[in-house]
Amino acid sequence: MTPFKRKALRVYSKGTRTGALRRFLKWGFDPSLRVQVTRWKISPAKWTAGQMRIVILSDIHASAPFMMPRHIRKYVRRANALAPDLILLPGDFAYGVLPGFKRPSRQAVVDELTALNAPLGVYAVMGNHDWKEDEEMEDISSGPPQIARLLEAAGIPVLENKAIKISRDDGDFWLAGLGDQRAFKKDGEMIGSDDLPGTMAQIGDDECPAIMMAHEPDGFVDMDEKIALTISGHTHGGQMTFFGKVLGVPSKYGTRYAYGHVHEDQGDLIVTSGLGCAVFPLRLGVVPEIGVVELS
């Protein structure tokens, strides 16, 4: 008997048919059964606005079989239970997997996200799949994507190259959102909707620190010195590994910004592995997560 069959038999023998199948899927295949909460406690040198808890739900990629509205509802409840001060949604809400898999409507996805609750608000940016898979846009370069319009209508602001100032007792801060860096293709080249200089121009000259939300982490290389923390998704942490080696990261910097907390001269970056999957509904060695950043 092969090691794989022996493992499957042991899993099956531990409980009922349903329970054994669930453990087997969790061990090998079903990402929705092993979503974890990952916490980072960081004290960026530029952060002067006191303690704050940020919860991150990134790369939802709503599609069957592992990211339907009922799954999103569960993650929303878990996010609210973490008592966040602020909730950030760094893009790629809808789809991402091959078209052969069932896809819930964008409205159904937004309806679940409206239950998110944080005293300082819930904010979003768009991801590359939110742009390129929007079949209702006649000219994809014109925007905004449908999911952005639905989020705004539901009361979740989309910070498309926009910065706002948020007031709190422990100290005010700026929250900025960058347009997607791989929004659409033109003449065979990926073009972004991002405008970092225009976004930074909206941040005042006061002493308040700033947080930047950007779907892709590659923009961190050129991040402005005013930004205390950049929060990104997009990479899925590689999504699949083989004997500990990441098989591929959608970044021109390879594994430099693949996952986790990165500190460089320009500041601090958090890259979450996110919740969903791209291309195929499968993760291998990269656990999906709800991210929590404890700032101090």
C-alpha positions in Angstrom: 0.0 0.0 0.0 1.3 3.4 -0.9 2.0 6.1 1.8 -0.8 8.2 0.3 -3.4 5.3 0.7 -2.2 4.5 4.2 -2.7 8.1 5.2 -6.2 8.2 3.7 -7.1 5.0 5.5 -5.9 6.3 8.8 -7.9 9.6 8.3 -11.0 7.7 7.4 -10.8 5.3 10.4 -10.8 8.1 12.9 -14.4 9.1 12.7 -17.6 9.1 10.8 -17.7 9.1 7.0 -18.5 12.8 6.9 -15.9 13.7 9.5 -13.2 11.6 7.9 -13.8 13.1 4.5 -13.6 16.6 6.0 -10.3 15.8 7.7 -9.0 14.3 4.5 -9.9 17.4 2.4 -8.4 19.7 5.1 -5.2 17.7 5.0 -4.8 17.8 1.3 -7.1 19.8 -0.8 -9.9 22.1 0.5 -8.5 25.6 1.3 -11.8 26.7 2.9 -11.3 24.2 5.7 -8.0 25.6 6.9 -8.3 29.4 6.9 -6.2 30.7 9.7 -5.8 34.1 11.5 -2.3 35.4 11.0 -1.1 38.2 13.3 1.7 40.7 12.8 2.8 43.0 15.7 4.9 45.8 14.3 6.0 49.3 15.4 7.0 51.2 12.3 9.3 54.1 13.0 7.0 56.5 11.1 3.8 55.4 13.0 2.9 57.9 15.7 -0.9 57.4 16.1 -0.9 54.9 18.9 -2.2 51.3 19.0 -4.5 50.1 16.3 -5.8 46.8 15.0 -6.2 46.3 11.3 -8.0 43.3 9.9 -7.2 42.4 6.2 -9.5 40.3 3.9 -7.7 40.1 0.6 -8.0 38.1 -2.7 -11.4 36.7 -2.0 -11.7 35.4 -5.7 -15.3 34.4 -5.3 -16.0 31.2 -7.2 -17.0 27.5 -6.7 -16.2 25.3 -4.9 -14.4 27.0 -2.0 -15.4 30.7 -2.1 -19.1 31.0 -2.4 -21.3 33.5 -0.5 -21.7 31.1 2.5 -17.9 31.0 2.8 -17.5 34.8 2.6 -20.2 35.1 5.3 -18.2 32.9 7.6 -15.0 35.0 7.1 -16.9 38.2 7.6 -18.1 36.9 11.0 -14.6 35.9 11.9 -13.2 39.2 10.9 -15.8 41.1 13.0 -15.0 38.8 16.0 -11.4 40.0 16.0 -12.6 43.5 17.2 -10.8 45.4 14.5 -10.4 49.2 14.6 -10.1 49.2 10.8 -10.9 46.7 8.0 -9.0 46.8 4.7 -10.0 44.9 1.5 -7.0 45.0 -0.8 -8.7 43.8 -4.0 -9.5 40.8 -6.2 -13.0 40.3 -5.0 -14.6 38.4 -7.9 -13.4 35.4 -9.8 -9.8 34.7 -10.7 -10.3 31.0 -11.3 -11.0 29.4 -14.7 -14.4 30.2 -16.2 -15.5 26.6 -16.0 -16.2 26.9 -12.3 -19.4 28.4 -11.0 -19.2 32.1 -10.1 -21.5 33.9 -7.8 -22.7 37.4 -8.8 -20.6 40.4 -7.8 -23.7 41.7 -6.0 -23.9 38.5 -3.9 -20.2 39.0 -2.9 -20.8 42.7 -1.9 -24.0 41.8 0.0 -21.9 39.6 2.3 -19.2 42.2 2.8 -21.6 44.8 3.9 -21.8 43.0 7.3 -18.2 43.9 8.0 -18.0 46.3 10.9 -15.2 48.4 12.4 -15.3 51.8 14.2 -12.9 53.5 11.8 -14.5 52.0 8.7 -14.1 49.4 6.0 -12.2 50.5 2.8 -11.2 48.8 -0.4 -9.0 49.0 -3.5 -9.4 47.2 -6.8 -7.2 44.2 -7.9 -6.1 43.1 -11.3 -8.9 40.5 -11.7 -11.5 43.1 -10.7 -10.5 44.9 -13.9 -9.6 42.3 -16.4 -12.6 40.0 -15.7 -15.3 42.7 -15.9 -17.2 41.6 -18.9 -19.6 44.5 -18.6 -17.0 47.2 -19.4 -16.9 48.1 -23.1 -13.6 49.8 -22.7 -11.7 48.2 -19.8 -9.3 51.2 -19.6 -12.2 53.5 -18.7 -13.3 52.1 -15.4 -14.3 51.9 -12.7 -15.0 48.1 -12.6 -18.5 47.0 -11.7 -17.4 45.6 -8.3 -16.1 49.1 -7.4 -19.4 50.7 -8.2 -21.3 48.0 -6.1 -19.0 48.5 -3.1 -19.4 52.2 -3.2 -23.2 51.9 -3.5 -23.2 49.5 -0.4 -21.3 52.1 1.7 -17.7 50.6 1.3 -15.5 53.4 -0.1 -13.1 52.4 -2.8 -9.8 54.4 -2.5 -8.8 54.6 -6.2 -5.7 56.8 -6.0 -7.3 58.6 -3.1 -6.2 59.6 0.4 -8.5 60.4 3.3 -7.7 61.6 6.9 -9.1 59.5 9.7 -9.5 61.0 13.2 -9.2 59.1 16.4 -8.5 59.8 20.0 -5.0 58.2 19.9 -4.0 60.3 16.9 -5.1 61.1 13.4 -3.7 59.3 10.4 -4.0 59.2 6.6 -5.3 56.2 4.8 -4.5 56.0 1.1 -5.4 53.6 -1.6 -3.5 53.0 -4.8 -5.1 52.1 -8.2 -4.2 48.6 -9.5 -0.8 48.3 -11.1 -1.9 45.6 -13.6 -5.3 46.9 -14.5 -5.5 46.2 -18.3 -3.5 45.3 -21.3 -2.6 47.7 -24.0 -0.4 46.8 -27.0 0.6 43.6 -25.3 1.7 45.4 -22.2 0.1 45.5 -18.7 -0.9 49.0 -17.8 -1.9 50.2 -14.4 -4.6 52.6 -13.2 -2.2 53.6 -10.3 -1.1 57.1 -9.7 1.2 57.3 -6.7 2.3 60.9 -7.1 -1.4 62.0 -7.5 -2.3 60.0 -4.4 0.5 61.3 -2.3 -0.3 64.9 -3.3 -3.6 64.5 -1.4 -1.8 63.8 1.9 -1.2 67.0 3.8 2.0 68.3 5.2 1.0 67.7 8.8 2.7 65.3 11.1 0.1 62.6 10.8 1.4 59.2 9.7 0.0 57.4 6.6 -1.0 53.9 5.6 -1.1 52.8 2.0 -3.3 50.0 0.7 -2.1 48.7 -2.7 -3.2 45.4 -4.3 0.2 44.5 -5.7 3.2 44.8 -3.4 5.6 45.8 -6.2 4.8 49.4 -5.7 6.5 49.3 -2.3 9.9 49.8 -4.0 8.9 53.4 -4.9 6.8 54.1 -1.8 6.9 57.7 -0.5 8.7 58.4 2.7 5.4 59.7 4.3 4.0 56.1 4.3 4.5 54.3 7.6 3.0 51.0 6.4 2.0 49.5 3.1 -0.6 46.7 3.0 -0.9 44.4 0.0 -2.2 41.1 -1.2 -2.1 39.7 -4.8 0.7 37.1 -4.4 -1.4 34.5 -2.4 1.9 33.8 -0.7 2.8 31.9 -3.9 -0.4 29.8 -3.5 1.5 26.6 -4.2 4.8 25.3 -2.9 6.7 22.1 -3.6 9.0 20.8 -0.8 9.0 24.3 0.7 9.9 26.0 -2.6 7.4 28.6 -4.0 6.4 27.5 -7.5 5.6 31.0 -8.7 4.9 34.6 -7.5 3.2 37.2 -9.7 5.8 39.8 -9.0 8.7 41.2 -11.0 10.7 41.0 -7.8 10.3 37.2 -7.4 9.9 36.1 -3.8 11.2 39.4 -2.4 7.6 40.5 -1.6 5.9 37.2 -1.7 4.6 37.1 1.8 4.6 38.5 5.3 6.3 41.4 7.0 9.0 43.1 4.9 11.1 46.0 6.3 13.3 48.1 3.9 14.7 51.6 4.0 11.4 53.1 2.6 9.3 51.6 5.4 7.3 48.5 6.3 5.2 46.2 4.2 2.7 43.5 5.0 1.7 41.1 2.3 -1.1 38.7 3.2 -1.6 35.4 1.4 -5.3 36.2 1.2 -8.3 33.9 1.2 -9.0 32.7 -2.4 -7.3 31.0 -5.3 -6.3 32.1 -8.8 -6.5 30.0 -12.0 -7.2 26.7 -10.1 -9.1 26.4 -6.8 -6.2 24.8 -5.1 -3.6 25.8 -2.6 -0.6 23.6 -1.7 1.5 24.4 1.4 0.2 28.0 1.5 -2.6 28.4 4.0 -5.3 31.0 3.3 -5.7 33.6 6.0 -7.4 36.5 7.6 -4.6 39.0 8.3 -4.4 41.1 11.5 -1.9 43.9 12.0 -1.3 45.2 15.5 0.2 48.6 15.1 1.9 50.4 18.0 
